[in-house]
Amino acid sequence: MRTFLIFLYSFFASAIFALAKIFKGFNPRLEFQFKDRIPPRDMVQKIAHKRSQCADAVLFFCSSAGEYEQAKPLILHYGTCAKTYILIVFHSQSGFDFARVRNEKNDYCLAPADAVWSWGSIFAAVNPRATFVIRYELWPAFLETAAKYSKLYLVNGSAPKNASNNKIKKSLQSVLLKYFNKVFVVDENEAKNFSHNYSITPDKIIVTGDTKYDRVMQLAQVKSLPTIIKTAQEMFSNKLILVLGSCYKEDILLLTNAIKKSKQLLDNWHVILVPHELDETNLNWISHHLQTEKLAFSFIDSSKPNTQVTIVDKVGLLTSIYGIANLAWVGGAIHNRVHNVLEPASYGVPLAFGPNYHTSHEAIKLVASKKADVILDPDQFMEWWTKHSEETQTSKHDVLKYMTSLCGATSIILKEV
């Protein structure tokens, strides 16, 4: 019965896919999403040829860039194993493009229509020993096919919290989750959610922690800095560095209002602003505001030693800049929601952000463990800044120790596979 239903589902999925292909020329978004969705026969043949030269194979299914980064510690492990073929499948075009920009050395492709015959050619070519699904990709035909060829593992499993409101949806998800041989979850709450709401037996659920902590700590160990960052680091080597990452107008106003209260702090500190929005209008506003506040500034590609503020007007540098920071403010949480807090934390940088941080599980944990501060006004900002002017090394050690304690998910998963 299940085989028949999956076949029927595959037929409808293929029909919808075919219709979307017909109409993609009328919609740029559809054109973008359906590009390269059907693996050409020669690509499948190349995969099969590479696989035939290897003793083992694993397949990773990632939704997008975030899931790819979470899979990366496992990918890197299998990459060190001799004669192991690796294929990474992306659901979204953006994830595929991200892997290309990152020069991913293993083979990767976009997911085809969710039909057993589409997946059958891929799995027949790869014949993996293990298939890893990152977080929550529950596609019926994919899971049906993967289970026939390999053991299935859900990594950083995240069960929908509101599925209990829809009994049909919940029942379907429960059926799909039973395809997995093991479900690796980030904490006990997720374990209870899978067990109580989706009837996954406790012997299948293993609390491992989150592989994204392993990944950010791996990236933090990379010592090479872009030349433009090295230049700035050397230029301001006699000062401590405060970074405002992913900052908006609200964050910059908080900074400058705090500086008014104790401008002498800038005698020992240099401020680096990394705006979230790099359009000309925003950069002009920042420049004008700093001029109004009588703060000497320059842009990153023309840094000057006698300035107080550097504005970063180029993309892709924030992570490296956190690596040279002594203190970090993560933007967005004054007026909307906090941005990535793990990047500065992975370098051991003491950090703070505004009150709207509850959308970030990582930020909540950092605040609860007293490794991050929540700032509401310029007075609190100045107090936080002054405090860390005196104890940056001690604070850095504490943050690094905390971040290191969260690592280890990859090792636990590999022991269980």
N, C-alpha and C positions, 0 to 999 in steps of 0.2 A: 504493500500500500504506500509506504513512504517513498519507494523508488518511483512509483507512478506519479505521485504528487510533485516530486522534485522534477520529473520529466515535464509535467504540465507547466510547472512554474518556469522552467527553462525556456519552454516554447514562448510563453508570454513575455519573458524578459528579453528574448531575442527579437520578438516582434516590436516591442517598445524601442529597443536599441536601433532597429532598422528604420523605424519612423523618425527617431531623433536624428539619424544620419541624413535622412532625406531633407529635413527642415533646418539642418545646422547652418546652411548657407544664408538663411534669413535672420539668424541670431548669432552675433559674434561670440557670445558666451558659450553657446552650444558648439560652435566651431572650435573654440579653444578646448573644451572638455572632451570632445570626441575625436580629436586629432590623435592618430597613432593608437587607437584603442584595439584594433584587431591585429594580433601578432602576425606578420607576414610569414609565409611558409619557410622562406629562407632563414628568417630569424630563429624559428623553432628548430630548424635543421642545424643551425650553428650552435644553439643551446645543447641539442642532443649530442653533437660532435664533441663539444667541450666536456660535457658530462661523461661521455664514454671514456675519457682520458683520466677520470678521477674515480677514486675508490668509494667516495661518499658524497652526499649532497644535502643541503638544507635550503629551505625556502622561507622567506620573510614576507608577510603581508602587512603593509603600512598604509594608513589612510593618507597622511601628508607628511610635511617636513618635521613636525613635532614628534610624531610616532617613529619616523626614521631615526631621529636623534636618540630616542629611547631604545631603539633596536641596535644602535651602533656598537655599544659594548659587546653584545653577543656577536655581531657581524665581525668585529675586529678579532674576537677570540677564534671564530671558525676560519678567519682569514689566515691565522697562523698555523692552522692544521694542514699538514701536507696532503695534497690530493683531495681536497674538499671543495666541491663546486657550490657556489652561492648564487641564488637568484633572489632579487628584491622586487616585489610587485607593489606598485602604488595605485591607490584608488583615485587620487587627485592628480591633475596635471601639474599643480604647483609643487607637489612633493617630488614628482619626476624631474621637474626643472631644477629644484633645489639640489637634488643628488647630482645633476649634471654640473651645476655651478661649483659644487664641492668636489668635483673630480672623483666621484665614486668609481673605484677600480673594478668592483664586481659588476656582473650583468644586472640590469634592471629594466623593467618594462611597465606599461600601464595595464591595469586590470581590464580584461575584455568584458563583453556582456556576461552577466552572471547566468551562464548556461553550462550544463554538464559537458556538452561537446566542445565548448570554447576552452574550458579549463582542462578537459581531458587531454588535449594536444600538448598543453604546457606541462602538466604533471607527468605525462608519459615520457616527455623529453628529459625532465629533471629527475624523476623518480627519487624524491627526497627521502632521507631517513627520518627527518623531523621537519614539521612545518610550524612556524611561529607566527601567531597573530598578535599584533600589538594593540592593546587596550580593548577595542570593541567592534571590530569588523565582523559582523555576523551575516554573511551572505550564504543563503541555503545551498546553491549549486557548488559554490567554492568549497564549503565545508564537507558536503557529500563526497566530492571528488578527492579532496585532500585526505579524508579519512580512509579512503580505499588504498591510497599509496603510502601513507606515512602516519606516524603518531602526530597528534595535534596538541599544541600548547598555547594557552592564552597568557600573554605576558603583560604585567601591569594592569591586570583585569579590572575593568571599571563597569560595574553593573548599573543600568539605568535606575536612578533613585525614584522616579515617578511612575515606573511601569505598572505598579500595583493598582493604579487608577484605571488601567485599561486591561481587563482580564484576558481579552483575546491576544493583545500584544504580549502580555506577560507569558501566556502559555506558549506562544510561538518562540519567544526568546528562550524559554526554559528548554524546549525541544532542541534548539540550535546549540545551546551551551553544552548539552549532553554529548555532542560530538567530540569535545575536548577530553584528552586523556588526563591532563592536569591543568588547573587554573591557578596561576601565580598572581597573588594580589599584594597590594602595597601595605595594607594594615588589617587589623582585626575587624574593624568596622566593615570593610569590603568583604572579608571572609563571612561575616554574619549575613551580609546582604545577599551574597550568592547562595548561601546555605538555606536561609529562611525564606527568601522570596523566589528563588529559582530552583529549589530542591536539588542542588548539587551536593553530592555526598561529601562529608568532611574529609574522607581519605583522598579526594581529588583536589582539595583546596590547600594551597601552601602559601603562608605569609612570607614574602621574600623582601619586602621593602620595594623601593622604586629605582629602576635602572637609570632614570634621568640623573640621579645624584652621582652615580658612577660616571656618567657621561660628562657632566659639567666639571667634575674633578679631573677627569682625563684631559679635557680641553685646557684647564687651568695649568696643567703641568707643561704645556707647550711653551717653551721659553722664547721662541722667536717673535719679535715684534715688527710690525710694518715700519719702514724707515721713517715715515712721517711722525710716528709715535715715539720712536727712539730719539729723534731730534728734540721733540718737546720735553721728553724725560730728562735729557742731558741739560737742556737749557734751564730747566727749573729744578735742578738737582739740589739746590740749596734751600728749597722750600718744600713744605708738605702740600699734597694735592687733594683738593676736594672736587669730586666729579658729580655733576648733576646729569644723570643719564635719562634719556627719553623724556626730557623736560618740556613742559608747556609754559605758556605765559604765567599761569598761576604759580608754578614752581619758581620761576625766575623772579616774580614779584616778591614771593616769600623770602628768597635769598637777599635781594637788594634791600628790603625793609629790615632784615636782620642785620645786614652790614651797617646800616645807618646807626645802629645801636652800639656798635663796637668796631669801627673801621680799622683799628690798629691790628685786628686779627690778620688782615691782609699783608702785614709785615712779614709773617711767617708762612702764609698760605698762598697758593695759586689756585684759581678756580677754572675748571674746564666745563663748559656747557656743551652738552650733546642734545640738540633739540630733536624731538620726535618728528616734527614737520620741518622739512628742509626747503620749502618753497621760498621764492624770493620775498614775498610779502612778509612771512614770519621772520626771516633773517634780517630784513630791513627794520622790523619792529624791535628785534633784540638789539641791533646796533644802535638805534635811536634811543632806546631805553637806557642802555649802558652809558651813552654819551650824556644823557640827561642826569644820570646819577654820578657823573664825573668819575667813571671807572675806566681806566686804560685797558683796551682790549685789542686783540688781533685775531685773525682766522688761522686755522691749524696749519695751512700750507705756507703761512708767512709769520710764524710765531716770532715774537720779539721779547727779549729778556726783561725789559722794563715794564711789561704789561702786568695787569692784575687778573685778567680774564682771557681765556682762549675759547673761541667759538669753533666747534667742529661742524663744518658744512659739507661733509662727505659721508656717504653711507658705508656701513660695514666695519666701522672702527670701534664701536662702543665696547665690545667684549675686550679688545686689546687695551683700551683706555682704562677699564676697570682694573686691569693688571698692574697699572702704575699708580693707582689711587691709594691714598691713606684713609680716605673717608668717602662715602658715597651716599647720595640722595637719589632714590629711584622715583621718577616722575609719574604723574597721572593720577595719584590718589588724593590730591587736593580737591579736584572737581569731578573726577570720573572713576577710574579704577587703576590700581597699581600695575606697573609693567613688570618685566622679568627681574625678580629679586635674587634668583639663584646665581646669575652671572657674577655680581660683585661678591656674594657670599662665598662662592667657590674659590676666590682669591683670598679669603679671610678678611675682606674689607668690612669694617663696621659700617652699618647702613641704617637709613631711616627713610620714612615715607609718610604720606598723609593718611587721613582716617579711613579712606575708602579702599581698604585692602582685603576685605573679606571674600572677594571673588578669587583670591589666590590662596590655595591650600598651603603653599610654601611660605607665604608671608605670614599666615596665621601661626604656623609652627615656629617661625623665627621670633615672632612677638611673644608667643607663649613661653618660649625657652629663654627669653630676655636677651636674644642675640640681635634684635632690631628694635629701633625706637619709632614710636608713632608721634608725629609732630603736628600740632594744630595751629600754631601762630608764630610770628617772628621771634617772640621772647623765648619760646621753647626751642626754636631752631638755633638761636644764639647760645642757649644753655648747652644744647647737645654738641654743637661745634666746639665750644670752649672746653667742655669736658674731655673731648677726644683730642684736643690739642696737647693734652698732658699724658694720655695713656694709650696712644694708638697701637703700640707694639703688643701690650697686654691684651687689648681688645681683639687684635688680629689673631693672636694665638687662640683665644676663646672661640672665635667664629670658625676658624679652621678645624679645631678639635670637634666642634659640633657638627660641621659638615662631613667630616671624616666618619663620624659615628653613624651617619645615615647611609653610608656606602655598603656594598657587599651583596646587593640583590643579584648581580650577574653571577657571582660565585655560587650562590645557593641554587639558582636556576640550573646552572651547568651540572651541579651534583645530582639534580633530580631528573635530568633528561636522559 
